[in-house]
Amino acid sequence: MNTQTVTASAEIRSLDNPREWQIINDGVMGGLSYGRVELERGELNFTGKISLRNNGGFSSTYLELDRQPSQKTRVRIAVEGDGKDYQLRLRSQIERYSLAYKVEFPTRAGEVLELEFDLAEFQGTFRGRIVSQAPQLTGESITHVGFLIAPGAAGAFNLTIHSIEFI
């Protein structure tokens, strides 16, 4: 698949600029994991190593987006993984509160998967904990899109992001 864009409102953000992606590792809590986003052969790669030492165990990356129109109710991604599980994460600003919404997906080593999720499938979280009474995620509340290597997956990881599209 050659699509390398993130469709965001009327604007298209390119996946070919890794500097636009923010990395958040478990070092914010004393962990030793690390991740990075880089361009390799024209594709965006989220790579690194997860360490469970010092209560660590995660790495994530996010891209800030323009708000999506309310009629955008699904997100479609094309990714190539390493056989590990990942989370697609959407940050949301509802009233004055910021929440992360997640949906988990498996990958198959070396295989490009096209996955599509309804926004209603995403679970609201705050600092890694499920928020059972979180408001339903809507396109107009989304501020960021990102990926997180599923907690507990120690060792090297690699996720190639081919495309992200809100539909």
Backbone as ProteinMPNN parsed JSONL, in Angstrom:
{"seq_chain_A": "MNTQTVTASAEIRSLDNPREWQIINDGVMGGLSYGRVELERGELNFTGKISLRNNGGFSSTYLELDRQPSQKTRVRIAVEGDGKDYQLRLRSQIERYSLAYKVEFPTRAGEVLELEFDLAEFQGTFRGRIVSQAPQLTGESITHVGFLIAPGAAGAFNLTIHSIEFI", "coords_chain_A": {"N_chain_A": [[0.847, -1.171, 0.0], [0.626, 2.198, -0.871], [-0.36, 4.529, 0.215], [0.303, 7.252, 2.173], [-0.688, 9.059, 4.139], [-2.29, 11.071, 6.601], [-5.532, 11.764, 7.067], [-6.987, 14.664, 8.028], [-9.511, 16.589, 8.989], [-9.98, 19.215, 6.724], [-7.42, 19.232, 6.011], [-4.402, 17.597, 5.043], [-2.131, 15.658, 6.69], [1.164, 14.68, 6.441], [2.699, 11.463, 6.624], [5.341, 11.393, 6.312], [6.99, 12.959, 7.872], [8.658, 12.516, 10.539], [9.26, 14.161, 12.697], [6.98, 15.414, 13.557], [5.71, 13.685, 15.225], [5.182, 12.882, 18.576], [6.956, 11.325, 21.216], [6.231, 9.249, 23.965], [7.531, 7.662, 26.606], [7.921, 5.061, 29.138], [9.685, 6.222, 30.876], [8.726, 8.5, 32.071], [7.716, 7.56, 34.374], [9.809, 6.399, 35.617], [10.662, 4.149, 34.253], [12.593, 2.159, 31.846], [12.226, 1.857, 29.134], [12.318, 2.601, 25.596], [11.446, 4.476, 22.687], [11.15, 5.403, 19.222], [10.425, 7.417, 16.359], [10.861, 7.127, 12.977], [11.799, 7.757, 9.573], [11.998, 5.341, 7.144], [12.992, 4.099, 4.12], [10.946, 5.573, 2.93], [8.771, 5.051, 4.58], [6.926, 5.328, 7.633], [8.232, 4.433, 10.695], [7.701, 3.108, 13.876], [9.669, 2.327, 16.392], [11.624, 0.532, 18.866], [12.533, -0.435, 22.212], [11.193, -2.37, 24.768], [11.371, -2.365, 28.236], [10.883, -4.088, 31.246], [11.905, -3.427, 33.617], [12.224, -1.439, 36.625], [9.491, -0.99, 36.991], [8.579, -0.461, 34.445], [7.395, -0.555, 30.986], [6.16, 0.448, 28.637], [5.839, 2.213, 25.506], [4.987, 4.953, 23.5], [3.583, 6.825, 20.753], [2.462, 9.91, 19.368], [0.476, 11.981, 17.203], [-0.494, 15.248, 16.682], [-3.699, 16.411, 15.71], [-6.005, 18.2, 13.576], [-9.332, 18.959, 14.6], [-11.807, 16.479, 13.929], [-14.561, 16.271, 11.629], [-17.977, 15.852, 12.754], [-19.284, 13.829, 11.363], [-17.384, 11.903, 10.881], [-16.903, 8.762, 11.808], [-15.42, 6.484, 11.985], [-12.191, 4.907, 11.959], [-9.518, 4.084, 9.869], [-6.708, 2.063, 9.449], [-3.522, 1.166, 8.068], [-1.088, -1.057, 8.734], [2.117, -2.523, 9.397], [3.402, -5.019, 11.262], [5.228, -6.703, 13.911], [4.345, -9.039, 14.925], [3.551, -8.604, 17.489], [1.202, -7.229, 19.923], [-0.586, -4.158, 19.666], [-1.802, -0.86, 20.473], [-4.174, 1.283, 19.069], [-4.518, 4.634, 19.562], [-6.547, 7.344, 20.494], [-6.573, 10.614, 21.376], [-8.651, 12.753, 23.253], [-10.463, 15.748, 23.741], [-12.766, 16.663, 25.89], [-15.054, 18.827, 27.026], [-13.346, 20.223, 29.63], [-11.613, 18.185, 29.984], [-9.069, 15.812, 29.299], [-8.804, 12.798, 27.673], [-7.551, 9.543, 26.876], [-8.36, 7.304, 24.354], [-8.634, 3.895, 23.557], [-8.015, 1.093, 21.385], [-7.25, -2.261, 20.953], [-5.031, -4.135, 18.839], [-3.837, -6.973, 17.055], [-0.739, -7.848, 15.396], [0.825, -9.264, 12.466], [3.88, -10.647, 11.797], [5.734, -9.033, 9.347], [3.562, -8.656, 7.626], [1.237, -6.613, 5.972], [-1.518, -5.166, 7.425], [-4.822, -4.135, 6.982], [-6.937, -2.36, 8.902], [-10.045, -1.523, 10.426], [-11.897, 0.557, 12.552], [-14.725, 1.322, 14.513], [-15.555, 4.359, 16.123], [-16.99, 3.996, 18.451], [-15.999, 1.633, 19.475], [-13.736, 2.165, 20.932], [-12.116, 2.325, 24.11], [-12.313, 4.464, 26.878], [-9.58, 5.897, 28.633], [-7.473, 6.879, 31.373], [-4.334, 7.79, 32.222], [-3.548, 5.11, 31.821], [-5.535, 3.633, 33.048], [-8.78, 2.188, 32.82], [-11.604, 4.162, 32.139], [-14.632, 3.866, 33.187], [-17.019, 5.298, 32.904], [-16.581, 6.985, 30.77], [-17.211, 9.552, 28.376], [-18.778, 8.97, 25.163], [-16.643, 8.571, 22.402], [-16.155, 11.008, 19.924], [-15.802, 12.29, 16.58], [-15.33, 15.09, 16.446], [-14.152, 15.616, 18.893], [-11.613, 14.568, 18.91], [-8.162, 15.001, 19.303], [-5.593, 14.023, 18.942], [-3.813, 11.336, 17.345], [-2.475, 8.097, 17.798], [-0.07, 5.483, 18.646], [0.567, 2.673, 20.748], [2.75, 0.369, 22.16], [1.605, -2.644, 23.303], [1.249, -3.09, 26.804], [3.586, -5.037, 28.724], [4.935, -6.402, 26.758], [7.862, -7.236, 26.493], [11.089, -6.422, 25.114], [12.468, -5.855, 21.776], [10.633, -3.832, 19.426], [8.651, -3.15, 16.477], [6.745, -1.219, 14.42], [5.332, -0.471, 11.425], [3.806, 2.23, 9.966], [1.549, 2.653, 7.558], [-0.765, 4.014, 6.679], [-3.311, 6.249, 7.906], [-6.634, 6.972, 8.35], [-9.538, 8.896, 8.762], [-12.921, 8.143, 8.55]], "CA_chain_A": [[0.0, 0.0, 0.0], [1.454, 3.389, -0.973], [-0.969, 5.676, 0.854], [1.1, 7.659, 3.322], [-1.253, 10.306, 4.626], [-3.275, 11.1, 7.661], [-6.543, 12.715, 6.67], [-7.421, 15.385, 9.205], [-10.41, 17.649, 8.539], [-9.717, 19.562, 5.34], [-5.974, 19.24, 5.872], [-3.749, 16.29, 5.007], [-0.819, 15.651, 7.343], [1.967, 13.614, 5.843], [3.398, 10.542, 7.503], [6.764, 11.393, 5.985], [7.727, 13.87, 8.736], [8.642, 11.928, 11.886], [9.405, 15.186, 13.747], [5.655, 15.818, 14.025], [5.228, 12.679, 16.159], [5.72, 12.983, 19.934], [7.182, 10.039, 21.875], [6.08, 9.196, 25.425], [8.003, 6.377, 27.105], [7.687, 4.83, 30.562], [10.628, 7.01, 31.671], [7.968, 9.479, 32.851], [7.412, 6.9, 35.646], [11.014, 5.726, 36.089], [10.975, 2.984, 33.445], [13.782, 2.206, 30.998], [11.869, 1.601, 27.741], [12.493, 3.735, 24.698], [10.875, 4.356, 21.359], [11.437, 6.512, 18.323], [9.723, 7.398, 15.082], [11.804, 7.517, 11.94], [11.434, 7.45, 8.204], [12.879, 4.362, 6.507], [12.517, 3.734, 2.781], [9.693, 6.267, 2.673], [7.693, 4.602, 5.46], [7.061, 5.761, 9.019], [8.43, 3.306, 11.597], [7.709, 3.298, 15.325], [10.532, 1.242, 16.845], [12.27, 0.73, 20.154], [12.707, -1.608, 23.068], [10.431, -2.304, 26.012], [11.986, -2.951, 29.418], [9.957, -4.196, 32.375], [12.631, -2.998, 34.822], [11.772, -0.194, 37.279], [8.041, -0.883, 36.772], [8.335, 0.068, 33.101], [6.693, -1.468, 30.113], [5.425, 0.983, 27.497], [6.313, 3.296, 24.657], [3.892, 5.397, 22.649], [3.83, 7.969, 19.891], [1.233, 10.631, 19.042], [0.479, 13.07, 16.237], [-1.6, 16.181, 16.899], [-4.579, 16.544, 14.552], [-7.131, 19.12, 13.614], [-10.547, 18.232, 14.987], [-12.496, 15.789, 12.849], [-15.994, 16.573, 11.555], [-18.797, 14.902, 13.521], [-19.69, 12.685, 10.541], [-16.308, 10.909, 10.865], [-17.249, 7.839, 12.891], [-14.556, 5.313, 11.908], [-10.797, 5.152, 11.618], [-8.931, 2.973, 9.12], [-5.247, 2.098, 9.459], [-2.768, 0.092, 7.42], [0.142, -1.19, 9.516], [2.897, -3.751, 9.275], [3.967, -5.209, 12.593], [6.245, -7.691, 14.243], [3.687, -10.146, 15.606], [3.134, -8.178, 18.832], [-0.044, -6.477, 20.01], [-0.457, -2.71, 19.797], [-3.04, -0.113, 20.663], [-4.435, 2.528, 18.368], [-4.992, 5.529, 20.618], [-7.061, 8.639, 20.089], [-6.759, 11.52, 22.51], [-9.87, 13.521, 23.098], [-10.698, 16.86, 24.662], [-14.196, 16.783, 26.115], [-15.146, 19.909, 27.989], [-11.976, 20.588, 30.021], [-10.908, 16.962, 30.327], [-8.366, 15.106, 28.241], [-8.795, 11.358, 27.857], [-7.044, 8.722, 25.781], [-9.244, 6.196, 24.02], [-7.792, 2.865, 22.958], [-8.501, -0.173, 20.87], [-6.074, -3.106, 20.753], [-5.018, -4.932, 17.624], [-2.647, -7.808, 16.877], [-0.062, -7.744, 14.102], [1.483, -10.473, 11.977], [5.22, -10.247, 11.36], [5.973, -8.861, 7.922], [2.332, -8.612, 6.838], [0.473, -5.373, 6.067], [-2.919, -5.371, 7.787], [-5.724, -2.991, 6.909], [-7.889, -2.522, 9.995], [-11.003, -0.425, 10.534], [-12.551, 0.547, 13.859], [-15.757, 2.315, 14.807], [-15.154, 5.132, 17.3], [-17.681, 3.437, 19.617], [-15.228, 0.491, 19.969], [-12.611, 2.621, 21.742], [-12.331, 2.446, 25.558], [-11.719, 5.64, 27.493], [-8.58, 5.626, 29.664], [-6.736, 8.003, 31.951], [-3.086, 7.277, 32.789], [-3.501, 3.657, 31.721], [-6.669, 2.973, 33.707], [-10.055, 2.306, 32.11], [-12.595, 5.08, 32.7], [-15.868, 3.154, 32.832], [-18.081, 6.248, 32.562], [-16.058, 7.949, 29.801], [-18.158, 9.911, 27.308], [-18.508, 8.31, 23.89], [-15.692, 9.265, 21.548], [-16.72, 11.576, 18.697], [-14.791, 12.85, 15.693], [-14.998, 16.488, 16.746], [-13.404, 15.728, 20.148], [-10.288, 13.968, 18.75], [-7.072, 15.972, 19.162], [-4.357, 13.32, 18.599], [-3.864, 9.926, 16.992], [-1.191, 7.52, 18.164], [0.102, 4.051, 18.817], [1.247, 2.259, 21.967], [3.061, -1.052, 22.209], [0.809, -3.169, 24.408], [2.031, -3.324, 28.023], [4.03, -6.39, 29.024], [5.613, -7.007, 25.607], [9.281, -6.884, 26.642], [11.973, -6.655, 23.977], [12.42, -4.935, 20.644], [9.368, -3.762, 18.701], [8.685, -2.406, 15.225], [5.446, -1.066, 13.773], [5.373, 0.435, 10.283], [2.493, 2.858, 9.777], [1.389, 2.979, 6.14], [-1.792, 5.047, 6.516], [-4.35, 6.472, 8.925], [-7.679, 7.757, 7.707], [-10.825, 8.982, 9.432], [-13.972, 8.013, 7.537]], "C_chain_A": [[0.892, 1.234, 0.0], [0.843, 4.614, -0.323], [-0.178, 6.019, 2.104], [0.599, 8.986, 3.861], [-2.16, 10.056, 5.81], [-4.284, 12.141, 7.23], [-7.098, 13.354, 7.927], [-8.216, 16.606, 8.772], [-10.153, 17.93, 7.071], [-8.227, 19.496, 5.026], [-5.433, 17.819, 5.832], [-2.383, 16.436, 5.64], [-0.049, 14.455, 6.821], [2.599, 12.738, 6.909], [4.899, 10.556, 7.245], [7.564, 12.414, 6.789], [7.697, 13.346, 10.168], [8.778, 12.956, 13.002], [8.06, 15.67, 14.282], [5.101, 14.854, 15.074], [5.939, 12.837, 17.498], [5.845, 11.578, 20.52], [6.95, 10.208, 23.374], [6.451, 7.781, 25.842], [7.712, 6.258, 28.59], [8.691, 5.543, 31.457], [9.938, 8.089, 32.49], [7.606, 8.907, 34.223], [8.624, 6.138, 36.183], [11.42, 4.506, 35.293], [12.155, 3.224, 32.52], [13.486, 1.922, 29.525], [12.148, 2.834, 26.896], [11.854, 3.434, 23.352], [11.273, 5.558, 20.535], [10.588, 6.333, 17.066], [10.708, 7.901, 14.044], [11.269, 7.102, 10.58], [12.465, 6.496, 7.625], [12.255, 3.94, 5.187], [11.143, 4.337, 2.495], [8.529, 5.855, 3.545], [7.987, 5.02, 6.898], [7.144, 4.538, 9.923], [8.47, 3.78, 13.043], [8.457, 2.089, 15.878], [11.094, 1.554, 18.221], [12.42, -0.568, 20.898], [11.959, -1.379, 24.378], [11.2, -3.041, 27.1], [10.947, -2.978, 30.531], [10.627, -3.793, 33.688], [12.092, -1.663, 35.328], [10.289, 0.063, 37.043], [7.693, -0.275, 35.421], [7.495, -0.88, 32.273], [5.913, -0.835, 28.983], [6.22, 2.048, 26.751], [5.149, 3.664, 23.75], [4.34, 6.571, 21.799], [2.492, 8.573, 19.483], [1.493, 11.705, 18.009], [-0.723, 13.95, 16.534], [-2.369, 16.363, 15.6], [-5.485, 17.749, 14.694], [-8.351, 18.3, 13.994], [-11.233, 17.655, 13.76], [-13.957, 16.242, 12.805], [-16.804, 15.495, 12.269], [-19.216, 13.698, 12.692], [-18.593, 11.636, 10.402], [-16.516, 9.997, 12.067], [-16.38, 6.584, 12.923], [-13.138, 5.762, 11.608], [-10.248, 3.888, 10.964], [-7.415, 3.143, 9.142], [-4.709, 0.959, 8.606], [-1.415, 0.07, 8.106], [0.811, -2.52, 9.205], [3.645, -3.929, 10.581], [4.987, -6.315, 12.677], [5.664, -8.898, 14.959], [3.237, -9.806, 17.017], [1.808, -7.424, 18.755], [0.253, -5.003, 20.262], [-1.816, -2.119, 20.121], [-3.043, 1.071, 19.709], [-5.068, 3.429, 19.403], [-5.418, 6.856, 20.025], [-7.228, 9.478, 21.344], [-7.937, 12.424, 22.195], [-9.934, 14.622, 24.144], [-12.205, 17.03, 24.754], [-14.38, 17.715, 27.297], [-13.721, 20.297, 28.375], [-11.118, 19.36, 30.288], [-10.268, 16.32, 29.1], [-8.329, 13.623, 28.593], [-8.129, 10.704, 26.655], [-8.035, 7.575, 25.59], [-8.411, 5.169, 23.266], [-8.611, 1.725, 22.382], [-7.245, -0.987, 20.564], [-6.199, -3.865, 19.442], [-3.73, -5.748, 17.561], [-1.996, -7.477, 15.536], [0.49, -9.119, 13.734], [2.809, -10.027, 11.378], [5.31, -10.194, 9.843], [4.751, -8.745, 7.049], [1.617, -7.285, 7.06], [-0.981, -5.726, 6.346], [-3.673, -4.069, 7.617], [-6.83, -3.245, 7.915], [-8.795, -1.306, 10.058], [-11.76, -0.563, 11.844], [-13.595, 1.652, 13.921], [-15.327, 3.061, 16.064], [-15.815, 4.602, 18.575], [-16.941, 2.238, 20.213], [-14.121, 0.898, 20.928], [-13.011, 2.766, 23.208], [-11.629, 3.692, 26.073], [-10.75, 5.235, 28.596], [-8.001, 6.934, 30.18], [-5.536, 7.419, 32.68], [-3.075, 5.748, 32.884], [-4.653, 2.916, 32.364], [-7.952, 3.22, 32.919], [-10.971, 3.269, 32.866], [-13.954, 4.543, 32.267], [-16.996, 4.095, 32.407], [-17.61, 7.316, 31.571], [-17.124, 8.286, 28.765], [-17.802, 9.179, 26.017], [-17.603, 9.193, 23.049], [-16.395, 9.751, 20.283], [-15.598, 12.207, 17.875], [-14.375, 14.254, 16.071], [-14.236, 16.66, 18.053], [-11.97, 15.21, 20.03], [-9.235, 15.046, 18.506], [-5.76, 15.334, 18.712], [-4.682, 11.887, 18.165], [-2.502, 9.345, 17.34], [-1.231, 6.016, 18.287], [0.871, 3.793, 20.1], [1.522, 0.77, 21.838], [2.368, -1.589, 23.452], [1.686, -3.479, 25.614], [2.382, -4.802, 28.207], [4.774, -7.079, 27.901], [7.09, -6.619, 25.623], [10.06, -7.23, 25.383], [11.775, -5.624, 22.885], [11.037, -4.968, 19.994], [9.545, -2.914, 17.448], [7.3, -2.405, 14.604], [5.605, -0.051, 12.652], [3.96, 0.926, 10.018], [2.406, 3.312, 8.322], [0.362, 4.08, 5.936], [-2.722, 5.075, 7.72], [-5.375, 7.364, 8.26], [-8.937, 7.737, 8.556], [-11.89, 9.005, 8.361], [-15.344, 8.108, 8.181]], "O_chain_A": [[1.828, 1.311, 0.796], [1.483, 5.666, -0.309], [-0.007, 5.181, 2.989], [1.373, 9.93, 4.022], [-2.714, 8.971, 5.985], [-3.922, 13.303, 7.044], [-7.623, 12.661, 8.799], [-7.646, 17.559, 8.242], [-10.11, 17.008, 6.257], [-7.828, 19.688, 3.878], [-5.952, 16.935, 6.514], [-1.566, 17.239, 5.189], [-0.572, 13.342, 6.772], [2.988, 13.222, 7.972], [5.647, 9.816, 7.885], [8.704, 12.713, 6.432], [6.799, 13.699, 10.933], [8.445, 12.657, 14.148], [8.007, 16.276, 15.353], [4.121, 15.176, 15.745], [7.166, 12.916, 17.544], [4.958, 10.742, 20.345], [7.407, 11.178, 23.979], [5.774, 6.819, 25.479], [7.307, 7.228, 29.231], [8.569, 5.48, 32.68], [10.486, 8.553, 33.49], [7.234, 9.652, 35.131], [8.49, 5.325, 37.098], [12.427, 3.876, 35.616], [12.659, 4.343, 32.415], [14.419, 1.761, 28.739], [12.209, 3.956, 27.401], [11.742, 2.279, 22.941], [11.678, 6.593, 21.064], [10.106, 5.241, 16.765], [11.314, 8.96, 14.204], [10.414, 6.225, 10.458], [13.659, 6.794, 7.612], [11.115, 3.477, 5.152], [10.284, 3.691, 1.893], [7.398, 6.264, 3.285], [9.141, 5.061, 7.325], [6.242, 3.702, 9.926], [9.179, 4.727, 13.385], [7.952, 0.967, 15.842], [11.045, 2.694, 18.683], [12.435, -1.651, 20.313], [12.083, -0.328, 25.007], [11.625, -4.182, 26.919], [10.218, -2.007, 30.733], [9.996, -3.813, 34.744], [11.569, -0.86, 34.556], [9.875, 1.214, 36.908], [6.644, 0.35, 35.264], [6.957, -1.867, 32.773], [5.064, -1.506, 28.396], [7.129, 2.682, 27.288], [4.414, 2.793, 23.286], [5.343, 7.224, 22.087], [1.512, 7.857, 19.276], [2.585, 12.27, 17.94], [-1.847, 13.457, 16.627], [-1.779, 16.457, 14.525], [-5.705, 18.253, 15.796], [-8.404, 17.096, 13.745], [-11.239, 18.264, 12.69], [-14.53, 16.563, 13.846], [-16.361, 14.351, 12.374], [-19.481, 12.637, 13.257], [-18.849, 10.565, 9.85], [-16.327, 10.414, 13.21], [-16.568, 5.717, 13.777], [-12.911, 6.849, 11.076], [-10.478, 2.775, 11.437], [-6.9, 4.231, 8.885], [-5.356, -0.076, 8.444], [-0.677, 1.055, 8.069], [0.169, -3.493, 8.81], [4.44, -3.07, 10.963], [5.527, -6.791, 11.678], [6.404, -9.694, 15.536], [2.605, -10.63, 17.677], [1.354, -7.036, 17.679], [1.198, -4.648, 20.966], [-2.842, -2.795, 20.05], [-2.041, 1.77, 19.562], [-6.041, 3.047, 20.054], [-4.739, 7.418, 19.166], [-7.944, 9.09, 22.268], [-8.182, 12.802, 21.049], [-9.511, 14.442, 25.285], [-12.844, 17.487, 23.806], [-13.932, 17.441, 28.41], [-12.947, 20.673, 27.495], [-9.995, 19.493, 30.777], [-10.849, 16.291, 28.015], [-7.88, 13.24, 29.673], [-8.143, 11.25, 25.552], [-8.485, 6.96, 26.556], [-7.579, 5.528, 22.432], [-9.725, 1.435, 22.819], [-6.29, -0.468, 19.987], [-7.296, -4.194, 18.991], [-2.666, -5.277, 17.963], [-2.628, -6.897, 14.653], [0.604, -10.01, 14.576], [2.845, -9.125, 10.541], [5.008, -11.164, 9.148], [4.882, -8.734, 5.825], [1.412, -6.874, 8.202], [-1.6, -6.487, 5.603], [-3.214, -3.016, 8.06], [-7.572, -4.22, 7.803], [-8.364, -0.188, 9.776], [-12.21, -1.65, 12.206], [-13.376, 2.766, 13.446], [-14.785, 2.448, 16.984], [-15.258, 4.746, 19.663], [-17.223, 1.857, 21.349], [-13.613, 0.056, 21.669], [-14.094, 3.26, 23.52], [-10.471, 3.939, 25.736], [-11.045, 4.348, 29.397], [-8.04, 7.96, 29.501], [-5.687, 6.652, 33.631], [-2.652, 5.175, 33.888], [-4.746, 1.695, 32.244], [-8.181, 4.319, 32.415], [-11.091, 3.191, 34.089], [-14.376, 4.737, 31.127], [-17.85, 3.701, 31.612], [-18.161, 8.415, 31.528], [-17.86, 7.403, 28.322], [-16.645, 8.811, 25.809], [-17.777, 10.41, 22.993], [-17.138, 9.001, 19.648], [-14.569, 12.607, 18.42], [-13.189, 14.582, 16.023], [-13.717, 17.745, 18.312], [-11.18, 15.393, 20.957], [-9.388, 15.892, 17.625], [-4.902, 16.02, 18.158], [-5.692, 11.312, 18.57], [-1.483, 10.021, 17.194], [-2.255, 5.369, 18.069], [1.721, 4.59, 20.496], [0.642, -0.002, 21.456], [2.534, -1.038, 24.54], [2.756, -4.068, 25.463], [1.591, -5.691, 27.892], [5.206, -8.221, 28.058], [7.516, -5.765, 24.846], [9.745, -8.189, 24.679], [11.028, -4.658, 23.038], [10.356, -5.993, 20.008], [10.448, -2.081, 17.357], [6.747, -3.461, 14.298], [5.97, 1.098, 12.898], [3.033, 0.131, 9.865], [3.101, 4.239, 7.908], [0.571, 4.981, 5.124], [-2.894, 4.09, 8.437], [-5.032, 8.391, 7.674], [-9.358, 6.677, 9.02], [-11.805, 9.762, 7.394], [-16.358, 8.021, 7.489]]}, "name": "protein", "num_of_chains": 1, "seq": "MNTQTVTASAEIRSLDNPREWQIINDGVMGGLSYGRVELERGELNFTGKISLRNNGGFSSTYLELDRQPSQKTRVRIAVEGDGKDYQLRLRSQIERYSLAYKVEFPTRAGEVLELEFDLAEFQGTFRGRIVSQAPQLTGESITHVGFLIAPGAAGAFNLTIHSIEFI"}
